[in-house]
């Protein structure tokens, strides 16, 4: 599908006006979650869900969810610039789900969603500077290309510490 990046916009699921059933990614579980649970989870305060829309084609391109999380410092190897402050746990933001519609894959739009998640993390009042994902086997390389690092004992749980230069670039 032809994509006009100027017509791509990321909004809260609460502002979505398109029919959710028009979205179809490669995962039945993620489709089901988006159709039936995402809005409920937001209303219950369990997560926030953000949706990338193509305003030109009136389509849902993708979505991701964010929720607060804690990292046990002993589960990771601290990366350059990362400081636990002597605490056993540090705050993080969990990217619980991320998906792109089948018609939009291969256009680096998943990367744009992660960049948006980084911006939202930087500008949130939580103080978190780290994203976490529980990646499926087929998506681990996607996250590793974006500099996510594996937890010490769990190859599918990855984290990304937001470096100072990125934080300064996106801080509002």
Secondary structure, 3 states (H helix, E strand, C coil): CCCCHHHEEEEEHHHCCCCHHHCCCCCHHHHHHHHHHHHHHHHCCCCEEEEEEECCCCEEEEEEEEEEEEEEHHHCCCCCCCCCCCCCEEEEEEEEEEEECHHHCCCCHHHHHHHHHHHHHHCCCCCCCEEEEECCHHHHHHHHHCCCEECCCCCCEEEEECCHHHHHHHCC
